[in-house]
Amino acid sequence: MVAKNHSGNHSGNHSGNHIGAIWRALAQEHADRPAIIDGHGAWTYRDVHARMLRFGNALRALPLAAGERVALLLPGIREYLEVDYAIMAAGLVRVPLDPRLTRAEVVALLRHAGVSVLVTHASFAERVSELSGEVEGLRHIITVGGGGAGLDYEALLQQASTAPQPAGDGEDLATLNFSGGTTGAPKAIMLRHRNLAAVARNTIAGFAIDAGCVFLNVRPLWPIAQVILMSHLFAGATVVLRRFDPERFATLVAETGATRTSLVPTQLVRCLDHVMSGDPRLARLEAVYVGGSRIPPDTFARALNIIGPKIGVLYGLTEAPVTCYLPPRKLAGDPALMQSVGQVLRDYEVRIAEGSGEVLIRGDNVMAGYWNDEAATCAALQDGYLHTGDIGTFDAGANLHIVGRIKEVIRSGSSSVIPKEVEDVIMLHPAVAEVAVIGLPDPEWGEAVTAFVVTRPGASVSEHDLIDHCRTRIASYKKPRGVRFVASLPRSHYGKVLRAQLIAENS
C-alpha cells in the first residue's frame, strides 16, 4: 500500500525556504510577541532575531565562508537556540553534538564533519580544553556562560552588528545531524534549508499549531526532535524552556500556561507516577507529542487513562523528520490506534516495499544524503525513496503501524544506540569471549540495552564489572542496562548472531 498526502504546496528552492528569510519574516510579523521564555525572562521575536544577526555576523567576520561547519556542544539553554538559528541564517552549517559524549567521541565527530568553530559552554571547559590541537581545521572555540576557553559569546555579540545578511537559497546545506554510533565511520545526515522549511510547514499544518500556542520544551535541544520546537517558533508561538522534572511536570505546565509539550516515552512513563487522573494542572494542555521509541500497550493505556485524550504520536527519523502524526482527537476517538503512528503528513509519500515490508519515504523532509559517505547514501536513497530500515503496515484507515526493524539500532529513551559500538567495547574486557547486544522491551526506556556474554574458559566477570568497564569508554546512555551470561550465542549457518531469536527468547 502507498499512502500519499499532497496539498500541492511544494517548497522549491527559492530564498523564502532559507532559515534567514524565515526569521526575517518572523521578526517583522511577530516582533513584540514572546518567542522564548526561560528562567531569566522573555525574549521577543525581534530580540531573538537581533541576537541571531549579531552572532551570525560575528561568525562571518572571524572569518568563516559560506558552508563552513560550526558545532554546538551546549546544554538546553536559550543561547543554544540563538546560536543554532544564527549559524544557519548566516549561511553556515550547524553540527549539533550530544553533551553526553566523551571527549574522544566529540573529537571523532568534529573531525568527520570538518568543523571550523565549536560553540560550547563554560561547564564543558575541561572536555574542550586544548581541543584545537586534536582537531585539524578547528580554528575557534566560543564559550557561552563566561570564563571558558577561546572567545566569549556575549563579547562577540556586543562587538557585532545587526546588519542584514545576504539572502541564501533553500538548496543550501543547513545542518549535519549525527545518527547512531561514533566509531568506525560515523554517519552525519545532511538536511538542506528547504528540508527544514518543509518539516516546519507540514508539522504546523498537521499538528494544528498557531501563534496562540505555548510550547513547553523539556527535551534536549541537540536531537532532530528540535524540529518540533522549531515548528512552533515558525508558527509565531511561544516556546518555554525548562528542565525535565517528572515530579514537577504538571506544575510546570500550569505555571507556564503550556498548551503543548513533547516527551519521549521514558519521560512520559516517569511523569505518570506524579499526575492524577483529571489533574487540574493539565487543564490547558491540548497535546503531548510522543515519539522516539515504542510505547508498550499497557503503558500507553495507563497514560491515556491518567492524562486523558491529549496524547499525539509521531513518527520520523533523523533522515526524514516528522513524517507521520496521530493527533490526540483521532486517538481519543479510536483507542485501538494507540499502536499506530498515524497518517502521513501532507506533501509526503510513504509506501511499503513488497517482500521486505520496509517503510519507504519520499518528500521534501528526506535528507540530501550522508556527509562524505557515498556508499551509505546510495544504500539509503534508492529510486527517489528513503529506505528506513523499519518494517511497517498500513491499516484500512491509512494509519501506519511500525511492526519491526530491519536495522539493529536500539532506541533507548530518546537515544539511538548501535549494538556493534557497545559490543566492541565489551570485547575489550579480557574475560569476554563473545557478546551480542540487543534492545529488550522495557516499560520505561522503550528498549533497554542488554548484553549477552559468553566468557572465556576459566575467566570470571560480574555484570557490575562489565557495566563499569563500559562506563569509562562510551557515553553513559550507551552502556548496558543489563548483562546476561550464556553458554553460547545462537548463530546462523553463516556464523551471524541470530538477534531476532535472542529477542524472542528473552522478551
C-alpha positions in Angstrom: 0.0 0.0 0.0 1.1 3.6 -0.7 0.0 6.5 1.4 0.2 9.9 -0.1 -0.8 13.3 1.3 -0.3 16.0 -1.2 -1.6 19.6 -0.8 0.0 20.9 -3.9 2.3 23.1 -1.8 5.8 22.3 -2.7 8.8 24.1 -1.3 11.0 24.5 -4.4 14.4 26.0 -3.8 13.9 29.8 -3.6 15.2 32.0 -0.8 11.9 32.0 1.1 12.8 28.5 2.3 16.1 29.7 3.9 16.2 29.9 7.7 17.5 33.5 7.4 14.5 34.6 5.3 12.0 32.8 7.6 13.4 34.5 10.7 13.4 37.9 9.0 9.7 37.4 8.3 9.0 36.2 11.9 10.8 39.3 13.4 8.5 41.5 11.3 5.2 39.7 11.7 5.6 38.8 15.4 8.1 41.5 16.5 6.8 42.0 20.1 5.4 38.6 20.7 7.4 36.5 23.2 9.4 33.9 21.2 11.4 32.3 24.0 10.9 32.3 27.8 13.4 30.8 30.2 14.2 31.2 33.8 15.8 34.6 33.2 13.0 36.2 31.3 11.2 36.6 28.0 12.7 37.4 24.6 10.6 38.6 21.8 10.9 37.6 18.1 12.7 40.9 17.5 15.1 40.3 20.4 16.0 36.8 19.2 16.4 37.9 15.6 18.7 40.8 16.6 20.9 38.5 18.7 21.0 35.9 15.8 22.1 38.6 13.4 24.8 39.7 15.7 26.2 36.2 16.2 25.9 35.3 12.6 27.8 38.5 11.6 30.4 37.8 14.2 31.0 34.3 12.8 31.3 35.5 9.3 33.8 38.1 10.5 36.1 35.6 12.1 36.2 35.0 9.0 34.1 32.0 8.0 33.0 31.3 4.4 29.5 30.1 3.5 29.1 26.4 4.0 31.7 26.0 6.8 30.7 23.9 9.7 30.0 25.2 13.2 29.4 22.7 16.0 27.3 23.2 19.1 28.2 21.5 22.4 25.7 23.3 24.7 23.1 22.5 27.4 19.5 23.2 26.7 19.6 26.9 27.2 18.2 29.9 25.3 21.6 30.7 23.9 21.5 27.3 22.2 18.6 28.4 20.0 20.2 31.8 19.3 23.4 30.1 18.2 21.6 27.3 16.3 19.5 29.5 14.1 22.2 32.2 13.7 24.6 29.6 12.2 22.1 28.6 9.6 20.8 32.1 8.9 24.4 33.2 8.2 24.8 30.6 5.5 26.9 28.3 7.7 26.2 24.6 8.6 25.3 23.7 12.1 26.6 20.5 13.7 24.7 19.7 17.0 26.6 17.4 19.4 25.2 15.3 22.3 26.6 16.8 25.5 26.8 13.3 27.0 29.6 12.2 24.6 33.1 11.6 25.8 35.9 13.8 24.7 37.1 11.0 22.3 33.7 10.8 20.7 33.5 14.6 20.3 36.9 14.6 18.6 35.8 11.9 16.2 32.7 13.8 15.2 34.4 17.2 14.8 37.0 15.6 12.6 34.4 13.8 10.5 32.3 17.0 9.9 35.4 19.1 9.3 34.3 21.6 11.9 35.9 25.1 11.8 34.3 26.6 15.0 32.9 25.0 18.2 30.4 26.8 20.3 30.4 25.4 23.8 29.5 26.2 27.4 31.7 27.1 30.4 30.6 23.9 32.2 32.2 21.8 29.4 35.6 23.7 29.7 37.6 20.6 30.8 36.2 18.5 27.9 37.1 21.0 25.2 40.4 22.2 26.6 43.2 22.1 24.0 40.7 20.6 21.5 42.2 22.6 18.6 45.4 20.6 18.9 43.5 17.4 18.3 41.1 18.5 15.5 42.8 19.8 12.4 40.9 22.8 11.0 39.2 23.7 14.3 40.1 27.4 14.4 38.0 28.9 17.1 36.2 27.8 20.3 33.5 30.2 21.5 32.2 29.8 25.1 28.7 30.7 26.4 28.4 31.4 30.1 31.7 33.2 30.6 35.2 32.1 31.7 35.7 29.2 29.3 38.2 28.6 26.5 38.6 30.8 23.5 36.3 33.6 22.6 33.4 34.9 24.8 29.9 34.6 23.3 28.5 37.8 24.8 31.6 39.8 24.0 31.3 38.7 20.3 27.6 39.8 20.2 28.4 43.2 21.7 31.1 43.9 19.1 29.0 42.6 16.1 26.3 44.5 14.1 22.7 43.6 13.3 23.3 44.3 9.6 21.2 42.2 7.3 22.9 39.1 5.9 23.0 38.0 2.3 20.0 36.0 1.1 20.5 32.3 1.0 18.9 29.5 -1.1 16.7 26.7 0.0 19.1 24.2 -1.6 21.9 25.3 0.7 23.0 22.8 3.3 21.7 23.8 6.7 22.7 21.0 9.2 24.7 17.9 9.8 22.9 15.7 12.4 24.8 12.7 13.6 22.8 9.5 14.0 23.8 6.2 15.7 27.4 5.3 16.5 30.6 7.3 16.6 33.2 4.6 16.0 34.4 3.4 12.6 32.5 5.5 10.1 30.1 7.8 11.8 27.1 9.0 9.7 26.1 12.6 9.5 22.7 13.3 8.0 22.6 16.3 5.6 19.5 18.4 5.6 19.0 21.4 3.4 17.2 24.6 4.3 14.2 23.5 2.2 14.1 20.3 4.1 13.7 22.1 7.4 11.3 24.6 5.9 9.1 21.7 4.6 9.2 19.9 8.0 8.1 23.1 9.8 5.4 23.9 7.3 3.9 20.4 7.3 4.2 19.9 11.1 2.5 23.3 11.7 -0.4 22.1 9.4 -0.5 18.5 10.7 -0.3 19.4 14.4 -2.6 22.4 14.0 0.0 24.8 15.6 -0.8 28.6 15.6 0.6 31.7 17.2 -1.6 31.3 20.3 0.2 28.0 21.3 2.6 27.9 24.2 5.1 25.1 23.8 6.8 23.8 26.9 10.1 22.2 26.0 11.7 19.8 28.5 13.7 17.8 26.0 17.3 18.2 24.9 17.9 20.7 22.0 20.5 18.8 20.1 18.5 15.9 18.6 16.5 16.2 15.4 13.3 16.3 17.6 14.1 20.0 18.0 12.2 20.5 14.7 9.0 20.3 16.8 10.2 23.3 18.8 11.3 25.0 15.6 7.8 24.4 14.1 6.2 26.3 17.0 8.6 29.2 16.6 8.0 29.3 12.8 4.2 29.5 13.6 4.8 32.5 15.8 4.0 30.6 19.0 5.8 31.0 22.4 8.5 28.4 23.5 9.2 27.9 27.2 12.5 26.2 28.1 12.6 24.2 31.3 14.5 21.2 32.7 12.6 17.9 32.8 11.4 17.0 36.3 8.8 14.3 36.5 7.7 15.4 39.9 7.1 19.0 38.9 5.9 18.3 35.3 2.2 19.0 35.9 3.1 22.1 38.0 5.4 23.4 35.2 2.5 23.0 32.7 0.3 25.0 35.0 2.9 27.7 35.8 3.8 28.3 32.2 0.3 28.1 30.7 1.6 25.5 28.3 -0.9 24.2 25.7 1.6 21.9 24.0 4.6 19.8 25.1 6.8 17.0 23.8 8.0 13.9 25.7 9.9 10.8 24.8 8.3 7.6 26.1 10.7 7.4 29.0 9.7 10.8 30.2 6.0 10.0 29.8 6.4 6.9 32.0 8.2 8.9 34.7 5.5 11.6 34.8 2.6 9.1 35.2 3.5 8.5 38.9 3.2 12.2 39.7 0.0 13.1 37.8 -3.6 12.4 38.9 -6.3 11.4 36.6 -8.1 14.6 35.5 -5.3 16.6 37.1 -6.5 20.3 37.0 -2.9 21.4 36.4 -3.1 19.9 32.9 -6.4 21.7 32.1 -4.9 24.0 29.4 -2.8 21.3 27.9 -4.0 20.3 24.4 -1.4 17.9 23.2 1.6 15.9 24.4 3.6 14.9 21.4 5.3 11.5 21.9 7.9 9.9 19.7 11.3 8.4 19.8 10.7 4.8 20.7 7.9 2.2 21.0 5.4 2.7 23.9 4.3 -0.7 25.4 0.5 -1.0 25.1 -0.2 -1.3 28.9 1.9 1.9 29.4 0.0 3.7 26.7 -3.3 2.7 28.1 -2.3 3.9 31.5 -1.2 7.2 30.1 -4.5 7.7 28.3 -6.3 6.9 31.5 -4.4 9.4 33.6 -3.6 12.2 31.2 -6.7 11.9 29.0 -7.2 12.4 25.3 -4.2 14.7 25.0 -1.5 12.3 23.6 -0.4 12.6 19.9 2.0 10.1 18.4 4.6 11.0 15.8 6.9 9.0 13.5 10.1 10.2 11.8 13.8 9.7 11.5 16.8 12.0 11.5 16.9 11.2 7.8 13.2 12.2 7.4 11.9 14.1 10.4 8.2 14.1 11.4 6.7 12.0 8.6 3.5 10.8 10.3 1.3 12.0 13.1 -1.6 10.6 15.1 -3.4 13.6 16.7 -5.0 13.3 20.1 -8.5 13.8 18.9 -8.2 10.8 16.5 -6.6 8.6 19.1 -9.4 9.6 21.6 -12.0 8.5 19.0 -10.4 5.1 18.4 -8.1 3.8 21.2 -7.3 0.8 19.1 -5.0 3.1 17.1 -2.6 3.5 20.1 0.0 1.3 18.4 -0.1 3.2 15.2 1.9 6.4 14.3 -1.0 8.0 12.4 -1.2 9.2 8.8 1.4 10.6 6.5 1.6 14.4 6.7 0.9 16.4 3.6 3.4 16.6 0.8 5.0 13.3 1.8 4.6 9.8 0.4 5.1 6.5 2.3 5.0 3.1 0.8 5.7 -0.4 2.0 8.2 -2.4 0.0 7.0 -5.6 -1.4 8.6 -8.7 0.2 10.6 -7.0 2.9 7.8 -4.8 4.3 10.3 -1.9 4.7 8.9 1.6 5.1 10.0 3.8 2.3 9.6 7.6 2.4 9.6 10.3 -0.3 9.2 14.0 0.2 10.9 17.3 1.0 11.6 16.2 4.5 14.0 13.5 3.2 17.7 14.1 3.7 20.1 15.1 1.0 22.4 12.1 2.0 25.2 11.2 4.4 28.1 13.6 4.7 31.2 12.2 2.9 29.7 8.7 2.7 28.5 8.0 -0.9 28.1 4.2 -0.3 25.7 4.7 2.7 23.8 7.4 0.8 23.3 5.2 -2.2 22.1 2.4 0.0 19.6 4.6 1.8 18.3 6.7 -1.1 17.1 4.5 -3.9 14.7 5.4 -6.7 13.7 8.6 -5.0 12.8 6.9 -1.7 14.5 6.8 1.7 14.9 3.2 2.8 14.2 3.5 6.6 15.1 0.0 7.8 11.7 0.0 9.7 9.1 -2.7 8.9 5.6 -1.4 8.7 2.0 -1.9 7.5 -1.0 0.3 6.8 -4.4 -0.3 8.2 -7.7 0.3 6.4 -7.7 3.9 7.6 -4.2 4.6 6.1 -2.6 4.7 9.5 1.0 3.5 9.6 2.0 0.8 12.1 5.7 0.1 12.7 5.9 -3.6 13.5 9.6 -4.2 13.5 13.0 -3.1 12.3 15.4 -4.3 9.7 18.2 -2.3 11.1 19.5 -3.2 14.5 19.6 0.2 16.1 18.4 0.2 19.7 16.0 3.1 20.6 16.5 3.7 24.3 14.6 6.7 25.6 15.3 9.4 23.0 18.7 8.0 22.0 19.9 5.7 19.3 22.5 3.0 20.3 24.4 1.0 17.7 24.9 -2.6 19.1 28.3 -3.0 17.4 29.7 0.0 19.2 28.8 -1.4 22.6 29.9 -4.9 21.6 33.3 -3.6 20.5 33.8 -2.0 23.9 32.7 -5.1 25.9 35.0 -7.3 23.8 38.0 -5.3 25.1 37.4 -7.0 28.5 39.8 -9.9 28.9 37.2 -12.2 30.3 34.8 -11.9 27.4 34.9 -14.4 24.5 31.7 -13.4 22.7 29.0 -10.8 23.0 25.8 -9.8 21.4 24.0 -6.5 22.3 20.2 -6.1 21.7 17.4 -4.0 22.8 14.8 -5.7 25.0 11.4 -4.3 25.6 11.4 -2.0 28.7 8.4 -0.1 30.1 10.5 3.0 30.9 13.1 3.1 28.2 11.2 1.6 25.3 14.2 -0.7 24.8 16.9 -1.5 27.3 20.4 -2.0 26.0 21.2 -5.6 27.0 24.4 -7.6 26.6 24.5 -11.4 26.2 28.0 -12.5 27.1 30.0 -15.7 26.7 33.0 -15.7 29.0 36.4 -17.2 28.2 37.1 -20.6 29.8 38.2 -20.2 33.4 37.5 -16.5 33.4 35.1 -14.7 35.7 33.5 -11.3 35.5 30.4 -9.8 37.0 27.5 -7.8 35.5 28.7 -4.8 37.5 32.3 -5.2 36.3 31.2 -5.1 32.6 28.9 -2.2 33.0 31.6 -0.3 34.8 34.0 -1.3 32.1 31.7 0.4 29.5 31.0 3.5 31.6 34.6 4.8 31.2 34.8 4.1 27.4 31.5 5.2 25.9 28.7 7.7 26.7 26.6 6.6 29.7 23.4 6.2 27.7 25.1 3.5 25.6 26.2 1.2 28.4 24.2 -2.0 29.0 21.3 -1.8 31.5 21.7 -5.5 31.9 24.2 -8.2 31.2 23.2 -11.9 30.8 25.7 -14.7 30.8 25.1 -17.5 28.4 26.9 -20.7 27.3 26.7 -19.8 23.6 25.1 -17.3 21.2 22.5 -18.5 18.6 24.1 -18.3 15.2 23.1 -18.9 11.6 25.0 -21.3 9.4 26.8 -18.2 8.1 28.0 -17.6 11.7 25.8 -14.5 12.1 24.3 -14.0 15.6 20.5 -14.5 15.4 19.5 -11.4 17.2 15.8 -11.9 16.5 16.0 -15.3 18.2 17.7 -13.7 21.3 14.9 -11.0 21.4 12.1 -13.6 21.0 13.5 -15.9 23.7 14.2 -13.1 26.2 11.3 -10.6 25.7 
